[in-house]
């Protein structure tokens, strides 16, 4: 089977240099190659989708996809989450299922359960993840792509016809627009569904382009406080912290026609729920142990786990964030409240300790300001308010690619011994760079 990068290069949609950049980005931030190509604006979504269809010999879809709400219950949450499949629509007595790859055994099982032939429809990874979050409350890594912003590093010289589109997509996003998109990515709660289209609304094919985010007027400056008081987040979040949820709009609807008979009730009692994930080793590592462990690391998730365990020798709670295109997004964490790490998102366009670390490439030690973004940040981590926090930059080629956040829990001061953590953060950057070089050598054979 031809690789997706090769297909895009053959089709004239991607250059070898662009492919190499996306492979580097994949080492830094994970995900499928296509997600990284889209995030860096190196290919268009339609081009990627059609290449995936050619690679897998399947029907494809792209754009903001509208799922028939009546079909969601046909697949239980643990099945949809584990198999990364979303029932899309009924057509000619067949159930079309959105997925990132074709899993024959799982599709056969679904066909048997629903009593219809299930047809795989390949969609870009981030579109499937959006639907899993919305309809099944699944947890997936957020990306700059979800917020419609393009990382500065990914802006390549484009043909004249593409330059205008590229420039219209901002690298930074203001807090109001950020809040609106965040609430679309992380629905208000279980049972949230996509908004129904207006009567008569239809489209013959999915939208081939991402919806650009229009910059808004900057919000008024927030008052700086010495600390974030307990009552700031232990009650309901203030109205200006999070806007009302905005659900995904429809973008690909079938023409009105003969209605399909509904699916019969589906029973999944005979399919066991997945076993609980094995308990992670959260034993703290001292500085020397962490340095030795990093020498033999083979993937980015292993790096994260070593860093977090080393951080726990210094602080009660540690969180790693990815820095992409003007947003800082939770990656992984250890300690109380960090089980929701992947729901953390911070805009970097507004002044904050996080944006200061990115701007200065220096560590920060002190209290967090009382801002809507910080309130949501701490609320996501369990509504525990530290008196101060530590934030370290992790650099890749001179820019901040990740941040490491530490605190000692509710109403406690952050650790003050930063020397070893500064050395460790530098070593993390070196380890990531070694992984990038290894990936390049593998790609070039």
C-alpha positions, 0 to 999 in steps of 0.5 A: 500500500502506498504511503499517504505522503507519497500519494500527495507528492505524486498528485502534486499537492505536497512537496518533499520538504513539506512532508519532512516538516509534517513528519517532524511535527508528528514527532512533536505532537503525535496524531496521523500524518494527515492531521499534521499536514492539515494543521501546517496548511501544507495540503487542503482537506479535500486533497487529503481526503481524496488521497486517503480514499485512493490509498484505502479504496473507499468512499471519503468525506470531509468538511463539517459532517452532520451525523443523523442523531437517530443513529448515534445510539446504534453504537454504544460509547465504549465501542465507538470510542475504542474502534473510532467509528461513528455511524453517519447516515442510512443510504439505500438500506446501508449504514455509512460509518465514518472512520479513519481506517477500515477495520473489517472485523469490527465493521462485520460485527456492526453489520450483524448487530444493526442488520444492515451492511455497514460501509466505511467512509474514510474521513480525516482523523480530526473530523472523526475525533470531533464527532467522537467528542460531540456524540460520545463524549470521548476524550481526544487530544485537542490540536491547533487545527480544532481552533482554526489557527495555523502555526507560524512554523508551517507557513510555506510559500504557496502559489498565488492562488493559495496565499490569500487563504493562508494569510486569512487564517490567524496564528493567534486567536483572541479569547472571545473566539477561543472560548466559542470554539472551545465550547464547540470542541468540548460539549457542555455535557453528556447527550449534547448533539449537533445543531440541526440544519435549518429547513431546506438547507442542503449541500451536494458535497462536504465543504472542502475548506476549514472555516476561518476564524475571524479576529475580534476586538481584543477584550479589556485588560484583566485586573492582576491579583496577587493570587487566585482566591478560592471563591473564584472557581469553587462556585459556578464559573463567571458568565464571561469565562465561557460562552454558551456552547456552540454546536457543530453546524451541518455541512453535508446533507443528502437531498430530500428523498424517500425516507429510509426505514429506521434501524431496529433497537440494537442490543450490545449486552453480549459485547463486553466493555473494554478492560480498565487501562492498566494502572500507570507507574506514578512513582516519582523519579529523582533527577539522575533516574530521569536523565538515565531513563530519557537516554533510552526513550523511543517515543513521545509518550514515554518522554512525557511519562518520564518527565511527569514522574520526575516532576512528582519528585518536586511537586504534587501536580504536574501537567505537560502542555503542547504549544501550537498556533497560539494555543497551549493544549493539555497533553498529559499529567500526573497528580490530583485533577490531571485525569482531565488534562486533555480538556485543558486549553489556553489562548496565548493571545491574551497576557498570562503567565503561559503567554509570558513563558512562550514569549520570553522562553524563560520559566515563570514562578508566581501566582496565576492572575484571576482571568477567565482562562486561568479560572477555566484552567484550574476548574478543569484540573479539579478546582484546586487553587494553588498560591503559586505555580511553576511553568517551564518552557521546553524548546525545539529549535529555539521556540517553545514547543511544550510547557511543563506546569507544576504546583503543590495543590490547593492553597500551597506554594509551588516548589522553589528548587528549580535548578534540576527542573531547568536542566531536565527541561533542556534535556527533554528538548534534546531527546525530542530532537533525537527522535525527530532525527531518527524519524527522518532517517527512517522516512528516507530509508 
